[in-house]
Amino acid sequence: MNELAWLSLCEAAELIRRGELSPLELTRACLERIERLDGRLNSFITLTAEAALQRAASAEKAQQRGEEVGPLHGIPLALKDLYETQGVRTTGGSSFFTGYVPQASAAAVEKLEAAGAVLLGKLNMHEIALGLTNVNPHYGACHNPWALERVPGGSSGGSGAALAAGLCLGSLGSDTGGSIRVPASLCGVVGLKPTYGRVSLRGVMPLSWNLDHAGPMARCVQDAAVLLQAIAGYDSDDPASIDAPVDDYLGQLKDGVSGWRLALADDEFFDQANDEVLQAVRQAAQVFAQLGAQVEAVPVPGARQAAQANGLVVVSDAAALHQERLAEHPQGFGADVLARLRMGAAYTSSEYALARRTQVEARRQFERFFERYDLLLAPATAIPAPPIEGPDAVAQAHLLTRFTAPFNLTGLPAISLPCGFTAAGLPLGLQIVAPAWAEARLLRAAYAYEQATPWNQRRPAL
């Protein structure tokens, strides 16, 4: 049963299609592992074991009847607890929503279920998604499977931890300043932030209307591609959704990067990182060169300004969104989130307007940048996973989103995948960034690198 939990999503789906693996057997394997390990990890806020078993049993019967099944038929997934789920509480990691039970599911959740997924429950997250440590005062801290005394990253920390520990085969996270890519980096899994508007945000609890992205998290690149294929597409009921064609993310996944021109971030901003992080990313660039790509170390235009503007917009939007709660019930927020909300409320309209102007300028700068390069390589996080007991969460947020935040402001697609480990055994993440709507290119490069390296084969000793 233990080995079933380490199947990739694609491997499990193929075994189910061939009738060699039962959805019920796979779901039971995940639930048994959750029961055995999650007391130490605290990656789930709400476990829906009974509903998952019923769904898996239905999937099994449908297959036995010879019904046509979807690409995620019988696959156990878990969701960050800001995706609304019909009949299942959705807390947003907040004390204000402890009893909130939505009447309808988020658009992305509906798509997963239509594809046949089995949902195991709702995953821990940083309160209201405003933070990067997943030290949650209301539902408890989530722990990194590689080192239980360290954070898993956030705000999708439960997703990163559950995947790394083999508790589910895939997840959905959200990313406003790095909240998919940071936990992916710190937990040694894959996290993809698609282009802004690529995946519907309808039914996803907002943090910033201007910067939120929904996206997949998985243990390997091909699994992330399958999940993105399932959830991507235009939604006329989501004002942020953009009607752009959805590519085939799997069709050319294995075609390599020979002849591509890649930029390696190399300037004062991107060089301010842990030495082991920088070494791992430079070695990753060498792997791409060995795969036939031309790699050029270059400065990245406007990244520092974009990161700063993103930070201002996030907290300002969050303060606007939560202004009533902030005014009437500030005690309902944890200390770090309250501090950031008050910071956001204190910014002036002029400061906010200037940050939004920086957003427009940064988008144009990167459009021009990607006229010269197919992709950009950079660290996902400046540091490996920090201790739970350590510097305050506001300072950690600033450090952990240093290299991810510019690509929320610009809305560009970016992925984090494992690129090594520290001497102490902590995962390190490579971030790859692409032009708008080039998720297929991004996934193809990530897959080529993943296949050429051993990093995603390692498992934490739990």
C-alpha positions as a Markdown table, in Angstrom:
| # | Residue | x | y | z |
|---|---|---|---|---|
| 1 | Met | 0.0 | 0.0 | 0.0 |
| 2 | Asn | 2.9 | 2.4 | 0.8 |
| 3 | Glu | 4.3 | 2.1 | -2.7 |
| 4 | Leu | 0.9 | 3.1 | -4.3 |
| 5 | Ala | 1.2 | 6.5 | -2.7 |
| 6 | Trp | 4.4 | 7.2 | -4.6 |
| 7 | Leu | 3.0 | 6.4 | -8.0 |
| 8 | Ser | 2.9 | 9.5 | -10.2 |
| 9 | Leu | -0.5 | 10.7 | -11.2 |
| 10 | Cys | 0.1 | 9.6 | -14.8 |
| 11 | Glu | 1.4 | 6.2 | -13.7 |
| 12 | Ala | -1.7 | 5.7 | -11.5 |
| 13 | Ala | -4.1 | 6.8 | -14.2 |
| 14 | Glu | -2.6 | 4.4 | -16.7 |
| 15 | Leu | -2.8 | 1.5 | -14.2 |
| 16 | Ile | -6.4 | 2.4 | -13.5 |
| 17 | Arg | -7.2 | 2.6 | -17.3 |
| 18 | Arg | -5.7 | -0.9 | -17.8 |
| 19 | Gly | -7.7 | -2.3 | -14.9 |
| 20 | Glu | -4.5 | -3.1 | -13.0 |
| 21 | Leu | -5.2 | -0.7 | -10.1 |
| 22 | Ser | -8.5 | 0.0 | -8.4 |
| 23 | Pro | -9.5 | 3.7 | -7.6 |
| 24 | Leu | -10.7 | 2.4 | -4.2 |
| 25 | Glu | -7.3 | 0.7 | -3.5 |
| 26 | Leu | -5.4 | 3.8 | -4.4 |
| 27 | Thr | -7.7 | 6.1 | -2.3 |
| 28 | Arg | -7.4 | 3.8 | 0.7 |
| 29 | Ala | -3.6 | 3.8 | 0.4 |
| 30 | Cys | -3.6 | 7.7 | 0.5 |
| 31 | Leu | -6.0 | 7.7 | 3.4 |
| 32 | Glu | -4.0 | 5.2 | 5.4 |
| 33 | Arg | -0.8 | 7.3 | 4.8 |
| 34 | Ile | -2.6 | 10.4 | 5.9 |
| 35 | Glu | -3.8 | 8.7 | 9.1 |
| 36 | Arg | -0.3 | 7.5 | 9.8 |
| 37 | Leu | 1.7 | 10.7 | 9.0 |
| 38 | Asp | -0.4 | 13.8 | 9.1 |
| 39 | Gly | -0.4 | 14.0 | 12.8 |
| 40 | Arg | 3.2 | 15.2 | 12.4 |
| 41 | Leu | 2.7 | 17.3 | 9.3 |
| 42 | Asn | -0.7 | 18.9 | 9.9 |
| 43 | Ser | -1.1 | 19.3 | 6.1 |
| 44 | Phe | -4.9 | 18.9 | 6.2 |
| 45 | Ile | -7.5 | 21.2 | 7.7 |
| 46 | Thr | -10.5 | 19.1 | 6.6 |
| 47 | Leu | -10.2 | 15.4 | 5.6 |
| 48 | Thr | -13.2 | 14.0 | 3.7 |
| 49 | Ala | -12.4 | 10.4 | 3.9 |
| 50 | Glu | -15.9 | 9.0 | 3.7 |
| 51 | Ala | -16.8 | 11.1 | 0.7 |
| 52 | Ala | -13.5 | 10.1 | -1.0 |
| 53 | Leu | -14.1 | 6.4 | -0.5 |
| 54 | Gln | -17.7 | 6.8 | -1.9 |
| 55 | Arg | -16.4 | 8.7 | -4.9 |
| 56 | Ala | -13.6 | 6.1 | -5.5 |
| 57 | Ala | -16.2 | 3.3 | -5.3 |
| 58 | Ser | -18.4 | 5.0 | -7.9 |
| 59 | Ala | -15.4 | 5.5 | -10.1 |
| 60 | Glu | -14.6 | 1.8 | -9.9 |
| 61 | Lys | -18.2 | 0.8 | -10.7 |
| 62 | Ala | -18.3 | 3.2 | -13.7 |
| 63 | Gln | -15.2 | 1.6 | -15.1 |
| 64 | Gln | -16.6 | -1.9 | -14.6 |
| 65 | Arg | -19.6 | -0.8 | -16.5 |
| 66 | Gly | -17.4 | 0.2 | -19.4 |
| 67 | Glu | -18.3 | 3.9 | -19.2 |
| 68 | Glu | -16.0 | 6.5 | -20.8 |
| 69 | Val | -13.8 | 8.0 | -18.1 |
| 70 | Gly | -11.8 | 11.2 | -17.8 |
| 71 | Pro | -8.1 | 11.7 | -17.6 |
| 72 | Leu | -8.2 | 12.0 | -13.7 |
| 73 | His | -10.5 | 9.0 | -13.2 |
| 74 | Gly | -10.1 | 7.7 | -9.7 |
| 75 | Ile | -7.0 | 9.9 | -8.9 |
| 76 | Pro | -6.9 | 11.1 | -5.3 |
| 77 | Leu | -6.2 | 14.9 | -5.1 |
| 78 | Ala | -6.4 | 17.4 | -2.3 |
| 79 | Leu | -7.1 | 21.1 | -2.5 |
| 80 | Lys | -5.7 | 24.2 | -0.8 |
| 81 | Asp | -8.5 | 25.3 | 1.6 |
| 82 | Leu | -9.5 | 28.4 | -0.4 |
| 83 | Tyr | -11.0 | 26.5 | -3.2 |
| 84 | Glu | -14.8 | 26.5 | -2.5 |
| 85 | Thr | -16.2 | 23.0 | -2.4 |
| 86 | Gln | -19.9 | 22.3 | -2.4 |
| 87 | Gly | -21.0 | 20.9 | 1.0 |
| 88 | Val | -17.5 | 20.9 | 2.4 |
| 89 | Arg | -16.2 | 23.7 | 4.7 |
| 90 | Thr | -13.8 | 26.1 | 3.1 |
| 91 | Thr | -11.9 | 28.1 | 5.8 |
| 92 | Gly | -9.3 | 30.1 | 3.8 |
| 93 | Gly | -7.0 | 29.3 | 6.8 |
| 94 | Ser | -9.0 | 32.0 | 8.7 |
| 95 | Ser | -10.9 | 32.2 | 11.9 |
| 96 | Phe | -13.6 | 34.1 | 10.1 |
| 97 | Phe | -14.6 | 31.1 | 7.9 |
| 98 | Thr | -14.3 | 28.2 | 10.3 |
| 99 | Gly | -18.0 | 27.3 | 9.6 |
| 100 | Tyr | -18.3 | 28.4 | 6.0 |
| 101 | Val | -19.8 | 25.6 | 3.8 |
| 102 | Pro | -20.1 | 26.7 | 0.2 |
| 103 | Gln | -23.2 | 25.9 | -1.8 |
| 104 | Ala | -21.2 | 25.5 | -5.1 |
| 105 | Ser | -17.7 | 24.4 | -6.0 |
| 106 | Ala | -15.0 | 26.6 | -7.6 |
| 107 | Ala | -14.8 | 26.4 | -11.4 |
| 108 | Ala | -11.5 | 24.6 | -11.2 |
| 109 | Val | -12.8 | 22.1 | -8.7 |
| 110 | Glu | -15.8 | 21.4 | -11.0 |
| 111 | Lys | -13.3 | 20.7 | -13.8 |
| 112 | Leu | -11.3 | 18.3 | -11.7 |
| 113 | Glu | -14.4 | 16.4 | -10.7 |
| 114 | Ala | -15.6 | 16.3 | -14.3 |
| 115 | Ala | -12.2 | 14.7 | -15.2 |
| 116 | Gly | -12.9 | 12.0 | -12.6 |
| 117 | Ala | -10.8 | 13.1 | -9.6 |
| 118 | Val | -11.3 | 11.9 | -6.1 |
| 119 | Leu | -11.0 | 14.7 | -3.6 |
| 120 | Leu | -9.4 | 13.7 | -0.2 |
| 121 | Gly | -10.0 | 17.1 | 1.5 |
| 122 | Lys | -8.8 | 20.6 | 2.1 |
| 123 | Leu | -5.2 | 21.5 | 2.9 |
| 124 | Asn | -3.6 | 23.8 | 5.4 |
| 125 | Met | -2.5 | 27.2 | 4.3 |
| 126 | His | -1.2 | 30.5 | 5.6 |
| 127 | Glu | -4.1 | 32.5 | 7.0 |
| 128 | Ile | -6.1 | 34.2 | 4.2 |
| 129 | Ala | -3.2 | 33.3 | 1.9 |
| 130 | Leu | -1.2 | 36.3 | 3.2 |
| 131 | Gly | 2.1 | 34.8 | 4.2 |
| 132 | Leu | 4.8 | 32.3 | 3.2 |
| 133 | Thr | 5.5 | 30.2 | 6.3 |
| 134 | Asn | 2.1 | 28.4 | 6.8 |
| 135 | Val | 2.5 | 28.9 | 10.5 |
| 136 | Asn | -1.3 | 29.2 | 11.0 |
| 137 | Pro | -2.5 | 30.5 | 14.4 |
| 138 | His | -6.0 | 29.0 | 13.9 |
| 139 | Tyr | -5.3 | 25.5 | 12.5 |
| 140 | Gly | -1.7 | 25.0 | 13.6 |
| 141 | Ala | 1.6 | 25.2 | 11.8 |
| 142 | Cys | 2.2 | 22.9 | 8.8 |
| 143 | His | 5.5 | 21.1 | 8.9 |
| 144 | Asn | 8.0 | 20.4 | 6.1 |
| 145 | Pro | 8.3 | 16.6 | 5.5 |
| 146 | Trp | 12.0 | 17.0 | 4.8 |
| 147 | Ala | 12.6 | 18.5 | 8.3 |
| 148 | Leu | 9.7 | 18.7 | 10.6 |
| 149 | Glu | 11.1 | 21.7 | 12.5 |
| 150 | Arg | 11.1 | 23.8 | 9.3 |
| 151 | Val | 8.3 | 25.5 | 7.3 |
| 152 | Pro | 6.9 | 24.0 | 4.1 |
| 153 | Gly | 6.5 | 27.5 | 2.6 |
| 154 | Gly | 3.2 | 29.2 | 1.9 |
| 155 | Ser | 0.7 | 30.1 | 1.4 |
| 156 | Ser | 0.0 | 26.7 | -0.2 |
| 157 | Gly | 2.1 | 25.0 | 2.4 |
| 158 | Gly | -0.3 | 22.1 | 3.0 |
| 159 | Ser | -0.2 | 21.3 | -0.7 |
| 160 | Gly | 3.6 | 21.2 | -0.8 |
| 161 | Ala | 3.8 | 19.1 | 2.4 |
| 162 | Ala | 1.1 | 16.6 | 1.4 |
| 163 | Leu | 2.6 | 16.0 | -2.0 |
| 164 | Ala | 6.2 | 15.6 | -0.7 |
| 165 | Ala | 4.9 | 13.2 | 1.9 |
| 166 | Gly | 2.9 | 11.1 | -0.5 |
| 167 | Leu | -0.5 | 11.9 | 0.9 |
| 168 | Cys | -2.1 | 12.8 | -2.4 |
| 169 | Leu | -1.2 | 12.5 | -6.1 |
| 170 | Gly | -1.8 | 16.2 | -7.0 |
| 171 | Ser | -3.1 | 19.4 | -5.7 |
| 172 | Leu | -4.3 | 22.9 | -6.6 |
| 173 | Gly | -2.7 | 25.9 | -5.0 |
| 174 | Ser | -2.9 | 29.7 | -5.5 |
| 175 | Asp | -0.2 | 32.2 | -6.1 |
| 176 | Thr | -0.3 | 36.0 | -5.5 |
| 177 | Gly | 3.4 | 36.6 | -4.7 |
| 178 | Gly | 4.8 | 33.1 | -4.9 |
| 179 | Ser | 2.4 | 30.9 | -3.0 |
| 180 | Ile | 2.5 | 28.0 | -5.4 |
| 181 | Arg | 6.2 | 28.2 | -6.3 |
| 182 | Val | 7.6 | 28.9 | -2.8 |
| 183 | Pro | 6.2 | 25.7 | -1.1 |
| 184 | Ala | 7.0 | 23.7 | -4.3 |
| 185 | Ser | 10.6 | 24.9 | -3.9 |
| 186 | Leu | 10.9 | 24.3 | -0.2 |
| 187 | Cys | 9.2 | 20.9 | -0.3 |
| 188 | Gly | 10.9 | 19.5 | -3.4 |
| 189 | Val | 7.8 | 19.3 | -5.6 |
| 190 | Val | 6.6 | 21.0 | -8.8 |
| 191 | Gly | 4.4 | 24.1 | -8.7 |
| 192 | Leu | 3.1 | 26.0 | -11.8 |
| 193 | Lys | 1.7 | 29.5 | -11.8 |
| 194 | Pro | 0.0 | 29.9 | -15.2 |
| 195 | Thr | -0.5 | 33.2 | -17.0 |
| 196 | Tyr | -2.9 | 35.5 | -15.3 |
| 197 | Gly | -6.3 | 34.7 | -16.6 |
| 198 | Arg | -5.4 | 31.2 | -17.8 |
| 199 | Val | -7.3 | 29.3 | -14.9 |
| 200 | Ser | -10.6 | 30.6 | -13.6 |
| 201 | Leu | -10.6 | 32.2 | -10.1 |
| 202 | Arg | -14.4 | 31.8 | -9.7 |
| 203 | Gly | -14.9 | 30.2 | -6.3 |
| 204 | Val | -11.3 | 30.8 | -5.2 |
| 205 | Met | -11.2 | 33.0 | -2.0 |
| 206 | Pro | -9.4 | 36.1 | -3.2 |
| 207 | Leu | -6.4 | 37.9 | -1.7 |
| 208 | Ser | -5.7 | 40.3 | -4.5 |
| 209 | Trp | -8.1 | 40.7 | -7.4 |
| 210 | Asn | -5.2 | 42.0 | -9.5 |
| 211 | Leu | -2.5 | 39.4 | -8.7 |
| 212 | Asp | -4.2 | 36.0 | -7.8 |
| 213 | His | -3.4 | 33.0 | -9.9 |
| 214 | Ala | -4.8 | 29.5 | -9.6 |
| 215 | Gly | -2.5 | 26.6 | -10.6 |
| 216 | Pro | -1.5 | 23.0 | -10.2 |
| 217 | Met | 1.0 | 21.4 | -7.8 |
| 218 | Ala | 2.4 | 17.8 | -8.3 |
| 219 | Arg | 5.3 | 15.6 | -7.8 |
| 220 | Cys | 6.5 | 15.7 | -11.4 |
| 221 | Val | 6.2 | 17.9 | -14.4 |
| 222 | Gln | 4.0 | 15.6 | -16.5 |
| 223 | Asp | 1.5 | 15.4 | -13.7 |
| 224 | Ala | 1.4 | 19.2 | -13.5 |
| 225 | Ala | 0.8 | 19.3 | -17.2 |
| 226 | Val | -2.2 | 16.9 | -16.9 |
| 227 | Leu | -3.7 | 19.0 | -14.1 |
| 228 | Leu | -3.2 | 22.2 | -16.0 |
| 229 | Gln | -4.9 | 20.7 | -19.0 |
| 230 | Ala | -7.9 | 19.8 | -16.9 |
| 231 | Ile | -8.4 | 23.2 | -15.3 |
| 232 | Ala | -7.2 | 25.7 | -18.0 |
| 233 | Gly | -9.7 | 27.6 | -20.1 |
| 234 | Tyr | -11.9 | 30.7 | -20.3 |
| 235 | Asp | -14.7 | 31.3 | -17.8 |
| 236 | Ser | -17.1 | 34.1 | -18.7 |
| 237 | Asp | -18.3 | 34.2 | -15.1 |
| 238 | Asp | -14.8 | 35.2 | -13.9 |
| 239 | Pro | -14.0 | 38.8 | -14.6 |
| 240 | Ala | -10.2 | 38.1 | -14.6 |
| 241 | Ser | -10.5 | 35.2 | -17.0 |
| 242 | Ile | -9.0 | 35.8 | -20.5 |
| 243 | Asp | -10.3 | 34.1 | -23.6 |
| 244 | Ala | -7.1 | 32.7 | -25.1 |
| 245 | Pro | -6.7 | 29.4 | -26.8 |
| 246 | Val | -5.6 | 26.5 | -24.5 |
| 247 | Asp | -2.6 | 24.6 | -25.8 |
| 248 | Asp | -2.0 | 20.9 | -25.8 |
| 249 | Tyr | 0.4 | 20.7 | -22.8 |
| 250 | Leu | 1.3 | 17.1 | -23.3 |
| 251 | Gly | 1.7 | 16.8 | -27.1 |
| 252 | Gln | 5.2 | 18.2 | -27.3 |
| 253 | Leu | 6.2 | 17.7 | -23.7 |
| 254 | Lys | 9.0 | 15.3 | -24.5 |
| 255 | Asp | 10.5 | 17.2 | -27.5 |
| 256 | Gly | 13.4 | 18.8 | -25.6 |
| 257 | Val | 15.0 | 22.3 | -25.8 |
| 258 | Ser | 17.7 | 21.9 | -28.4 |
| 259 | Gly | 18.4 | 25.2 | -30.1 |
| 260 | Trp | 16.4 | 27.3 | -27.6 |
| 261 | Arg | 17.9 | 30.5 | -26.2 |
| 262 | Leu | 17.6 | 30.7 | -22.4 |
| 263 | Ala | 18.5 | 33.6 | -20.1 |
| 264 | Leu | 20.1 | 32.9 | -16.7 |
| 265 | Ala | 19.2 | 35.6 | -14.2 |
| 266 | Asp | 22.5 | 37.2 | -13.2 |
| 267 | Asp | 22.5 | 40.6 | -11.6 |
| 268 | Glu | 22.7 | 42.2 | -8.2 |
| 269 | Phe | 19.1 | 41.5 | -7.4 |
| 270 | Phe | 19.1 | 37.8 | -8.3 |
| 271 | Asp | 22.6 | 37.2 | -6.8 |
| 272 | Gln | 21.3 | 38.0 | -3.3 |
| 273 | Ala | 20.6 | 34.4 | -2.4 |
| 274 | Asn | 22.0 | 31.5 | -0.3 |
| 275 | Asp | 25.2 | 30.2 | -1.9 |
| 276 | Glu | 23.8 | 26.6 | -2.2 |
| 277 | Val | 20.8 | 28.0 | -4.0 |
| 278 | Leu | 22.9 | 30.0 | -6.5 |
| 279 | Gln | 25.2 | 27.0 | -7.1 |
| 280 | Ala | 22.2 | 24.7 | -7.8 |
| 281 | Val | 20.7 | 27.1 | -10.3 |
| 282 | Arg | 24.0 | 27.6 | -12.1 |
| 283 | Gln | 24.4 | 23.8 | -12.3 |
| 284 | Ala | 20.8 | 23.6 | -13.7 |
| 285 | Ala | 21.8 | 26.1 | -16.4 |
| 286 | Gln | 24.7 | 23.8 | -17.3 |
| 287 | Val | 22.3 | 20.9 | -17.7 |
| 288 | Phe | 20.2 | 22.9 | -20.1 |
| 289 | Ala | 23.4 | 23.7 | -22.1 |
| 290 | Gln | 24.1 | 19.9 | -22.2 |
| 291 | Leu | 20.6 | 19.4 | -23.5 |
| 292 | Gly | 21.4 | 21.7 | -26.5 |
| 293 | Ala | 20.1 | 25.0 | -25.4 |
| 294 | Gln | 22.1 | 28.2 | -25.6 |
| 295 | Val | 22.3 | 29.7 | -22.1 |
| 296 | Glu | 23.3 | 33.3 | -21.5 |
| 297 | Ala | 23.8 | 34.9 | -18.1 |
| 298 | Val | 22.1 | 38.3 | -18.3 |
| 299 | Pro | 20.6 | 41.0 | -16.0 |
| 300 | Val | 16.8 | 40.9 | -15.7 |
| 301 | Pro | 15.1 | 44.3 | -16.3 |
| 302 | Gly | 13.1 | 45.8 | -13.5 |
| 303 | Ala | 12.8 | 42.7 | -11.3 |
| 304 | Arg | 13.5 | 44.6 | -8.1 |
| 305 | Gln | 10.9 | 47.3 | -8.8 |
| 306 | Ala | 8.4 | 44.7 | -9.9 |
| 307 | Ala | 8.9 | 42.7 | -6.7 |
| 308 | Gln | 8.5 | 45.8 | -4.5 |
| 309 | Ala | 5.3 | 46.9 | -6.4 |
| 310 | Asn | 3.8 | 43.4 | -6.1 |
| 311 | Gly | 4.3 | 43.5 | -2.4 |
| 312 | Leu | 2.6 | 46.9 | -2.1 |
| 313 | Val | -0.4 | 45.8 | -4.3 |
| 314 | Val | -0.9 | 42.5 | -2.5 |
| 315 | Val | -1.2 | 44.0 | 1.0 |
| 316 | Ser | -3.2 | 47.0 | -0.3 |
| 317 | Asp | -5.7 | 44.8 | -2.1 |
| 318 | Ala | -5.9 | 42.5 | 0.9 |
| 319 | Ala | -6.6 | 45.4 | 3.2 |
| 320 | Ala | -9.4 | 46.6 | 0.9 |
| 321 | Leu | -10.9 | 43.1 | 0.7 |
| 322 | His | -10.8 | 42.6 | 4.5 |
| 323 | Gln | -11.5 | 46.3 | 5.5 |
| 324 | Glu | -14.6 | 45.5 | 7.5 |
| 325 | Arg | -13.0 | 42.7 | 9.5 |
| 326 | Leu | -9.9 | 44.8 | 9.9 |
| 327 | Ala | -11.9 | 47.7 | 11.4 |
| 328 | Glu | -14.4 | 45.7 | 13.5 |
| 329 | His | -12.7 | 42.4 | 14.5 |
| 330 | Pro | -8.9 | 42.8 | 14.2 |
| 331 | Gln | -8.4 | 40.3 | 16.9 |
| 332 | Gly | -9.7 | 37.6 | 14.5 |
| 333 | Phe | -6.4 | 37.8 | 12.5 |
| 334 | Gly | -3.0 | 36.3 | 13.5 |
| 335 | Ala | -0.3 | 38.8 | 14.5 |
| 336 | Asp | 1.7 | 38.6 | 11.2 |
| 337 | Val | -1.3 | 38.9 | 8.9 |
| 338 | Leu | -2.8 | 41.7 | 11.0 |
| 339 | Ala | 0.6 | 43.6 | 10.6 |
| 340 | Arg | 0.6 | 43.2 | 6.9 |
| 341 | Leu | -3.1 | 44.2 | 6.5 |
| 342 | Arg | -2.4 | 47.4 | 8.5 |
| 343 | Met | 0.6 | 48.0 | 6.3 |
| 344 | Gly | -1.6 | 47.7 | 3.3 |
| 345 | Ala | -4.3 | 50.0 | 4.7 |
| 346 | Ala | -1.6 | 52.7 | 5.4 |
| 347 | Tyr | -0.4 | 53.0 | 1.8 |
| 348 | Thr | -1.7 | 56.1 | 0.0 |
| 349 | Ser | -3.6 | 56.2 | -3.2 |
| 350 | Ser | -0.6 | 57.8 | -4.9 |
| 351 | Glu | 1.7 | 55.0 | -3.8 |
| 352 | Tyr | -0.8 | 52.4 | -5.1 |
| 353 | Ala | -1.2 | 54.3 | -8.4 |
| 354 | Leu | 2.6 | 54.3 | -8.8 |
| 355 | Ala | 2.8 | 50.6 | -8.1 |
| 356 | Arg | 0.1 | 49.9 | -10.7 |
| 357 | Arg | 2.1 | 52.0 | -13.2 |
| 358 | Thr | 5.2 | 49.9 | -12.4 |
| 359 | Gln | 3.1 | 46.9 | -13.3 |
| 360 | Val | 2.3 | 48.2 | -16.8 |
| 361 | Glu | 5.9 | 49.1 | -17.4 |
| 362 | Ala | 7.2 | 45.8 | -16.1 |
| 363 | Arg | 4.9 | 43.9 | -18.5 |
| 364 | Arg | 6.3 | 45.8 | -21.4 |
| 365 | Gln | 9.9 | 45.3 | -20.3 |
| 366 | Phe | 9.4 | 41.5 | -20.1 |
| 367 | Glu | 7.6 | 41.4 | -23.4 |
| 368 | Arg | 10.7 | 42.9 | -24.9 |
| 369 | Phe | 13.0 | 40.6 | -22.9 |
| 370 | Phe | 11.2 | 37.5 | -24.3 |
| 371 | Glu | 11.7 | 38.7 | -27.8 |
| 372 | Arg | 15.3 | 37.8 | -27.3 |
| 373 | Tyr | 15.0 | 34.7 | -25.1 |
| 374 | Asp | 12.7 | 31.7 | -25.1 |
| 375 | Leu | 12.8 | 31.3 | -21.3 |
| 376 | Leu | 14.3 | 32.7 | -18.1 |
| 377 | Leu | 16.1 | 30.6 | -15.5 |
| 378 | Ala | 16.3 | 31.9 | -11.9 |
| 379 | Pro | 16.1 | 30.6 | -8.3 |
| 380 | Ala | 12.6 | 30.0 | -7.0 |
| 381 | Thr | 13.5 | 31.0 | -3.4 |
| 382 | Ala | 16.6 | 32.9 | -2.1 |
| 383 | Ile | 16.9 | 30.4 | 0.8 |
| 384 | Pro | 16.0 | 26.8 | 1.7 |
| 385 | Ala | 13.2 | 26.2 | 4.2 |
| 386 | Pro | 13.7 | 28.3 | 7.3 |
| 387 | Pro | 12.9 | 27.0 | 10.8 |
| 388 | Ile | 9.3 | 27.4 | 12.1 |
| 389 | Glu | 10.8 | 29.0 | 15.3 |
| 390 | Gly | 12.9 | 31.8 | 13.9 |
| 391 | Pro | 12.6 | 35.3 | 12.3 |
| 392 | Asp | 9.2 | 36.7 | 12.2 |
| 393 | Ala | 6.8 | 35.7 | 9.4 |
| 394 | Val | 6.6 | 39.2 | 7.8 |
| 395 | Ala | 10.4 | 39.2 | 7.2 |
| 396 | Gln | 10.3 | 35.6 | 5.9 |
| 397 | Ala | 7.6 | 36.6 | 3.4 |
| 398 | His | 9.8 | 39.3 | 2.0 |
| 399 | Leu | 12.7 | 37.0 | 1.6 |
| 400 | Leu | 10.8 | 34.0 | 0.3 |
| 401 | Thr | 9.0 | 35.9 | -2.5 |
| 402 | Arg | 12.0 | 37.9 | -3.6 |
| 403 | Phe | 12.3 | 36.0 | -6.9 |
| 404 | Thr | 8.7 | 34.9 | -7.5 |
| 405 | Ala | 6.8 | 38.2 | -6.9 |
| 406 | Pro | 8.0 | 39.9 | -10.2 |
| 407 | Phe | 6.1 | 37.3 | -12.2 |
| 408 | Asn | 2.9 | 37.8 | -10.3 |
| 409 | Leu | 3.0 | 41.5 | -11.1 |
| 410 | Thr | 3.6 | 40.8 | -14.8 |
| 411 | Gly | 1.2 | 37.8 | -14.9 |
| 412 | Leu | 3.8 | 35.6 | -16.6 |
| 413 | Pro | 3.7 | 31.8 | -16.3 |
| 414 | Ala | 6.4 | 30.4 | -14.1 |
| 415 | Ile | 7.2 | 27.0 | -12.7 |
| 416 | Ser | 9.3 | 25.8 | -9.7 |
| 417 | Leu | 10.8 | 22.3 | -9.8 |
| 418 | Pro | 13.5 | 20.5 | -7.7 |
| 419 | Cys | 17.1 | 21.3 | -8.7 |
| 420 | Gly | 19.1 | 20.0 | -5.8 |
| 421 | Phe | 19.5 | 19.7 | -2.1 |
| 422 | Thr | 21.5 | 21.5 | 0.5 |
| 423 | Ala | 24.2 | 19.8 | 2.5 |
| 424 | Ala | 21.6 | 19.4 | 5.3 |
| 425 | Gly | 19.2 | 17.6 | 2.9 |
| 426 | Leu | 16.7 | 20.5 | 2.2 |
| 427 | Pro | 15.2 | 20.8 | -1.3 |
| 428 | Leu | 16.1 | 23.6 | -3.6 |
| 429 | Gly | 13.9 | 24.9 | -6.4 |
| 430 | Leu | 14.7 | 26.1 | -10.0 |
| 431 | Gln | 12.2 | 28.7 | -11.3 |
| 432 | Ile | 11.6 | 28.9 | -15.1 |
| 433 | Val | 9.7 | 31.8 | -16.5 |
| 434 | Ala | 8.1 | 32.0 | -20.0 |
| 435 | Pro | 6.3 | 34.7 | -22.0 |
| 436 | Ala | 2.5 | 35.0 | -21.6 |
| 437 | Trp | 0.5 | 32.0 | -22.7 |
| 438 | Ala | 3.6 | 29.9 | -23.2 |
| 439 | Glu | 2.8 | 27.2 | -20.6 |
| 440 | Ala | 3.5 | 24.4 | -23.1 |
| 441 | Arg | 7.0 | 25.8 | -23.7 |
| 442 | Leu | 7.5 | 26.1 | -19.9 |
| 443 | Leu | 6.4 | 22.6 | -19.2 |
| 444 | Arg | 8.5 | 21.2 | -22.1 |
| 445 | Ala | 11.7 | 22.8 | -20.7 |
| 446 | Ala | 10.9 | 21.7 | -17.1 |
| 447 | Tyr | 10.3 | 18.1 | -18.3 |
| 448 | Ala | 13.6 | 18.0 | -20.2 |
| 449 | Tyr | 15.5 | 19.2 | -17.1 |
| 450 | Glu | 13.6 | 16.8 | -14.8 |
| 451 | Gln | 14.4 | 13.8 | -17.0 |
| 452 | Ala | 18.1 | 14.7 | -17.1 |
| 453 | Thr | 18.4 | 15.0 | -13.3 |
| 454 | Pro | 17.7 | 12.8 | -10.3 |
| 455 | Trp | 16.2 | 15.3 | -7.9 |
| 456 | Asn | 12.5 | 14.4 | -8.1 |
| 457 | Gln | 13.2 | 10.8 | -7.3 |
| 458 | Arg | 14.2 | 11.5 | -3.7 |
| 459 | Arg | 11.7 | 11.0 | -0.9 |
| 460 | Pro | 11.7 | 12.4 | 2.7 |
| 461 | Ala | 12.4 | 9.8 | 5.4 |
| 462 | Leu | 9.2 | 10.0 | 7.4 |
